[in-house]
C-alpha cells in the first residue's frame, strides 16, 4: 500500500509539543477559536465542517494526526479527521513504516516508533555496524535486550539464506543463463 501524504520536514521527537504553537486551533487574541468545535457530537455536522475547515488550513495538521495516532487519542477531531475516520488508522499504526523516521532514529533523534519501524531500525543498525550499546541507547532498551535483538536478526538472516532455493544449479541444468543481482551493477 503506497500513499502520498504531506509529511512534516522532520518527524516529531518524543515529548515534543512545540508544534502546537503553530496550530490554527490555538486560540489567540486575534484568532479566537472555540475548542468545543473539535469535540462535536456525531450529528453536529456544522461543528464538524467548521473544525475540518480550520484543520484544512493548519500547517501542522499531519503532525497533529501523528500525535493523536501515536497517543491513542480517540476523542474529537484531530489532524482533520473525526474519531470514526481515525479508527482504521489506529488499527494500522503498529504497521506504519516510514523510513525517514527510521533514518532519524539511527541519526540519534528520539522518535516515537511503531513496531515495524523498530524492526527496521534494528535491521539498519545491524547492516551499518552499529554497536549493541548504541542500539540500546537509540531504542531506549537494555544492552542485553539489544544483544537479543541482534541475535534474533542474525538467526533470521541465516535461516533466510538457508531457505533460498539454489537457482544457479537449476538454471545451469536447464541450459538457461540466469542473471543475478550482481550482474546489474549498483543501481539494482
ChimeraX attribute file (.defattr): number of C-alpha atoms within 10 A of each C-alpha:
attribute: neighborCount
match mode: 1-to-1
recipient: residues
	/A:1	2
	/A:2	4
	/A:3	4
	/A:4	5
	/A:5	7
	/A:6	10
	/A:7	13
	/A:8	12
	/A:9	7
	/A:10	11
	/A:11	21
	/A:12	20
	/A:13	16
	/A:14	12
	/A:15	10
	/A:16	12
	/A:17	12
	/A:18	10
	/A:19	13
	/A:20	14
	/A:21	11
	/A:22	12
	/A:23	18
	/A:24	18
	/A:25	20
	/A:26	13
	/A:27	13
	/A:28	9
	/A:29	6
	/A:30	6
	/A:31	10
	/A:32	10
	/A:33	16
	/A:34	11
	/A:35	13
	/A:36	10
	/A:37	19
	/A:38	24
	/A:39	17
	/A:40	18
	/A:41	11
	/A:42	12
	/A:43	8
	/A:44	11
	/A:45	11
	/A:46	11
	/A:47	17
	/A:48	21
	/A:49	14
	/A:50	13
	/A:51	27
	/A:52	20
	/A:53	12
	/A:54	17
	/A:55	23
	/A:56	14
	/A:57	13
	/A:58	17
	/A:59	15
	/A:60	21
	/A:61	25
	/A:62	19
	/A:63	22
	/A:64	21
	/A:65	19
	/A:66	20
	/A:67	20
	/A:68	19
	/A:69	21
	/A:70	15
	/A:71	11
	/A:72	14
	/A:73	15
	/A:74	15
	/A:75	14
	/A:76	22
	/A:77	23
	/A:78	26
	/A:79	23
	/A:80	23
	/A:81	18
	/A:82	20
	/A:83	16
	/A:84	13
	/A:85	12
	/A:86	21
	/A:87	14
	/A:88	10
	/A:89	15
	/A:90	17
	/A:91	11
	/A:92	11
	/A:93	17
	/A:94	15
	/A:95	12
	/A:96	13
	/A:97	17
	/A:98	14
	/A:99	12
	/A:100	14
	/A:101	24
	/A:102	25
	/A:103	16
	/A:104	16
	/A:105	23
	/A:106	21
	/A:107	10
	/A:108	13
	/A:109	16
	/A:110	20
	/A:111	20
	/A:112	20
	/A:113	23
	/A:114	19
	/A:115	13
	/A:116	15
	/A:117	22
	/A:118	18
	/A:119	16
	/A:120	19
	/A:121	23
	/A:122	23
	/A:123	16
	/A:124	15
	/A:125	21
	/A:126	17
	/A:127	9
	/A:128	10
	/A:129	8
	/A:130	13
	/A:131	15
	/A:132	21
	/A:133	14
	/A:134	15
	/A:135	25
	/A:136	18
	/A:137	15
	/A:138	21
	/A:139	20
	/A:140	12
	/A:141	12
	/A:142	14
	/A:143	16
	/A:144	12
	/A:145	15
	/A:146	22
	/A:147	16
	/A:148	13
	/A:149	19
	/A:150	19
	/A:151	12
	/A:152	12
	/A:153	16
	/A:154	14
	/A:155	12
	/A:156	12
	/A:157	13
	/A:158	11
	/A:159	11
	/A:160	10
	/A:161	10
	/A:162	10
	/A:163	9
	/A:164	8
	/A:165	9
	/A:166	9
	/A:167	11
	/A:168	13
	/A:169	10
	/A:170	12
	/A:171	13
	/A:172	11
	/A:173	10
	/A:174	8
	/A:175	9
	/A:176	10
	/A:177	10
	/A:178	11
	/A:179	10
	/A:180	10
	/A:181	9
	/A:182	9
	/A:183	9
	/A:184	9
	/A:185	7
	/A:186	7
	/A:187	6
	/A:188	8
